């Protein structure tokens, strides 16, 4: 990591999160999935979630079609540097709508309700309740220009309450996206891997830590794999990933 890298503090992020949470108390919440009043993500929408069922690829978390398989065909050809990855549910129905509203319509105050969905995937990886020694939660960062345009990083909004629920630290400033990348939509897995190669850099303060990366959606896992590679290059002992949704 070059000496020109600047690691921003987390004060501005925490202030923005606190402001969003305070504003959210002033209004009757509306469900991110269906729009009904009363809850940020209602019981009916939770019941409609489509879980990502085992068996999973040991690397990218993709459901496996062949009995007895350990990794998916894509990871056999080009394995991701992840110790494991899990997603709360498939990107479908109310969860698809919820992710879109969180990501593009500024529903920041509702992120805590969605972050609750990430606790079971973390438990599946054996990393809950501080069980992972020296574990730390990191959101996958946006490029600074993209975050300025949007006003927030949806992965950070999910990572902070998740870390609080697990009694683990969350320090988003320990990883940054040093290069803007082209949109991943429509690219093959190989093209996605090439597109995000070298996009992230991580702080040496991750040396010896178990990292839990958090993002909103996983498609091929290429972005998470690139972020994981940066963490490992900085000295992290292992890197896991959890996402709110998975493209089916």
C-alpha distance (Angstrom), angle and dihedral (degrees) to the residues before:
residue distance angle dihedral
X1 . . .
X2 3.81 . .
X3 3.77 123.2 .
X4 3.82 90.4 -116.8
X5 3.79 92.4 70.7
X6 3.80 111.6 111.9
X7 3.80 118.2 -155.9
X8 3.82 108.2 -151.1
X9 3.78 119.8 -145.6
X10 3.77 122.8 -112.6
X11 3.83 97.8 -125.9
X12 3.81 95.5 97.7
X13 3.80 91.4 48.6
X14 3.80 92.5 50.0
X15 3.81 91.4 47.8
X16 3.81 91.2 50.9
X17 3.80 91.4 48.5
X18 3.81 91.3 49.3
X19 3.81 92.1 49.0
X20 3.81 91.8 49.4
X21 3.80 91.1 49.7
X22 3.83 91.7 48.7
X23 3.80 92.8 49.2
X24 3.78 89.5 48.4
X25 3.81 90.8 60.6
X26 3.80 90.4 59.8
X27 3.79 94.4 64.4
X28 3.79 136.3 52.6
X29 3.82 104.4 -102.7
X30 3.78 119.4 -116.6
X31 3.78 122.7 -152.1
X32 3.79 112.7 -102.0
X33 3.78 90.0 -145.7
X34 3.80 104.4 46.8
X35 3.81 107.3 4.5
X36 3.82 96.4 -118.6
X37 3.79 116.0 147.4
X38 3.78 123.4 -112.7
X39 3.80 105.6 48.6
X40 3.78 138.0 46.9
X41 3.82 90.3 -135.4
X42 3.78 111.4 8.1
X43 3.80 129.5 -143.1
X44 3.80 91.7 -109.7
X45 3.80 91.6 57.0
X46 3.80 91.2 44.9
X47 3.80 89.4 53.4
X48 3.81 89.7 51.9
X49 3.82 93.5 57.7
X50 3.79 115.8 120.0
X51 3.82 107.2 -140.2
X52 3.79 121.9 -142.2
X53 3.79 99.1 -116.0
X54 3.82 127.2 -151.4
X55 2.92 147.7 -74.8
X56 3.80 93.4 74.4
X57 3.79 133.2 -176.9
X58 3.80 106.2 -96.9
X59 3.81 90.2 -132.3
X60 3.81 111.4 35.2
X61 3.82 101.2 17.2
X62 3.79 93.7 -123.1
X63 3.83 111.9 154.3
X64 3.79 110.2 -103.8
X65 3.79 121.7 -129.6
X66 3.81 97.5 -165.8
X67 3.83 118.8 73.5
X68 3.78 112.3 -121.0
X69 3.81 94.9 18.0
X70 3.81 117.5 136.3
X71 3.79 102.0 -169.6
X72 3.80 132.9 26.8
X73 3.83 120.2 -111.6
X74 3.82 91.7 -104.8
X75 3.82 93.2 54.3
X76 3.79 91.2 46.2
X77 3.81 87.4 58.8
X78 3.82 96.9 39.6
X79 3.82 113.7 5.5
X80 3.79 119.3 -154.7
X81 3.82 118.5 -126.5
X82 3.80 91.5 -116.3
X83 3.79 126.6 121.9
X84 3.82 87.1 -150.7
X85 3.78 143.3 -33.0
X86 3.80 133.9 -151.6
X87 3.81 135.3 179.8
X88 3.80 128.7 -154.5
X89 3.82 95.5 -132.3
X90 3.78 145.2 -29.3
X91 3.80 117.9 -73.4
X92 3.77 95.3 -104.2
X93 3.81 140.8 124.3
X94 3.81 114.9 -27.8
X95 3.80 93.7 7.7
X96 3.82 91.4 54.1
X97 3.80 89.4 51.5
X98 3.80 91.8 45.5
X99 3.80 93.2 51.6
X100 3.80 91.0 48.4
X101 3.82 92.6 50.5
X102 3.79 91.9 46.9
X103 3.79 92.7 47.5
X104 3.79 103.3 39.6
X105 3.81 109.1 16.4
X106 3.77 100.4 52.0
X107 3.81 98.9 -114.3
X108 3.79 90.1 156.1
X109 3.80 97.2 146.6
X110 3.80 91.2 59.5
X111 3.80 94.4 57.8
X112 3.80 93.5 95.4
X113 3.82 91.5 64.9
X114 3.79 90.3 53.5
X115 3.80 92.6 43.9
X116 3.81 88.3 61.2
X117 3.81 87.3 66.8
X118 3.81 89.7 63.2
X119 3.80 95.6 62.0
X120 3.85 95.5 79.9
X121 3.85 93.2 50.9
X122 3.81 89.7 52.0
X123 3.80 90.1 50.3
X124 3.80 89.8 51.0
X125 3.80 87.1 58.7
X126 3.82 91.1 50.9
X127 3.80 93.3 -116.8
X128 3.80 103.1 113.0
X129 3.80 130.9 116.2
X130 3.78 93.6 20.3
X131 3.79 89.7 -60.1
X132 3.79 92.3 137.8
X133 3.76 109.1 79.0
X134 3.81 111.8 -122.5
X135 3.82 91.1 -4.1
X136 3.80 120.6 167.6
X137 3.80 131.8 -172.5
X138 3.82 118.2 -131.6
X139 3.81 127.0 -179.8
X140 3.80 116.0 -139.9
X141 3.81 102.1 -105.9
X142 3.77 128.6 -127.1
X143 3.77 119.5 -137.3
X144 3.85 106.9 -88.0
X145 3.80 92.0 -115.6
X146 3.82 91.6 51.6
X147 3.80 91.3 48.1
X148 3.80 91.5 50.0
X149 3.80 90.2 51.6
X150 3.81 93.4 48.7
X151 3.78 95.3 37.4
X152 3.81 95.0 -132.8
X153 3.79 144.2 27.4
X154 3.81 111.5 -112.2
X155 3.83 90.7 -153.2
X156 3.82 89.9 58.9
X157 3.80 90.6 50.1
X158 3.80 88.4 56.4
X159 3.80 97.2 39.9
X160 3.81 98.7 54.4
X161 3.84 98.6 57.6
X162 3.81 90.4 38.7
X163 3.79 90.6 55.7
X164 3.79 90.1 47.7
X165 3.80 91.5 52.1
X166 3.80 90.5 51.1
X167 3.82 96.0 42.2
X168 3.80 89.6 -121.8
X169 3.82 128.1 132.0
X170 3.80 120.3 -104.2
X171 3.81 116.8 -157.3
X172 3.81 110.1 168.4
X173 3.81 92.7 177.1
X174 3.83 91.8 69.2
X175 3.81 91.3 78.7
X176 3.78 129.2 39.0
X177 3.78 138.8 178.2
X178 3.79 105.2 -118.0
X179 3.79 96.8 -178.5
X180 3.79 131.6 43.9
X181 3.79 112.3 -127.3
X182 3.78 133.9 -154.9
X183 3.83 117.1 -102.7
X184 3.80 111.8 -79.9
X185 3.81 95.1 -143.9
X186 3.78 111.9 119.4
X187 3.81 95.6 11.7
X188 3.80 124.2 124.0
X189 3.80 119.2 -119.5
X190 3.80 91.3 -100.6
X191 3.81 90.9 49.0
X192 3.79 90.4 48.1
X193 3.79 91.3 51.4
X194 3.81 90.7 50.2
X195 3.80 91.5 46.1
X196 3.82 95.0 56.9
X197 3.79 98.8 34.5
X198 3.81 108.5 128.9
X199 3.82 92.3 2.3
X200 3.83 94.5 124.8
X201 3.77 136.7 54.1
X202 3.79 125.9 -170.8
X203 3.77 134.8 -157.0
X204 3.83 121.7 -104.6
X205 3.81 85.7 -126.2
X206 3.82 84.9 84.9
X207 3.81 90.8 69.0
X208 3.80 109.7 132.5
X209 3.81 93.8 3.3
X210 3.80 129.1 127.1
X211 3.81 105.5 -128.8
X212 3.81 125.9 -150.9
X213 3.80 109.1 -163.5
X214 3.82 117.2 -156.1
X215 3.80 127.7 -159.0
X216 3.79 136.9 156.6
X217 3.82 101.1 -121.7
X218 3.81 136.4 15.6
X219 3.78 120.9 -158.5
X220 3.80 108.3 159.8
X221 3.81 96.5 -13.5
X222 3.81 91.9 -119.6
X223 3.82 95.4 127.9
X224 3.79 91.9 47.3
X225 3.80 89.4 46.2
X226 3.80 91.5 53.8
X227 3.81 91.5 48.4
X228 3.81 89.6 47.7
X229 3.80 90.6 52.1
X230 3.81 90.2 54.5
X231 3.82 90.8 50.9
X232 3.79 92.1 49.6
X233 3.81 90.8 47.4
X234 3.82 87.3 54.6
X235 3.81 89.9 54.8
X236 3.81 104.5 -93.2
X237 3.79 110.7 158.0
X238 3.83 94.3 -139.4
X239 3.79 139.2 -13.8
X240 3.81 129.2 -143.1
X241 3.79 128.0 -180.0
X242 3.79 136.5 -149.8
X243 3.79 128.0 -174.8
X244 3.75 134.0 -172.9
X245 3.80 93.3 -130.3
X246 3.78 141.4 14.5
X247 3.78 126.1 -148.8
X248 3.80 107.0 -118.6
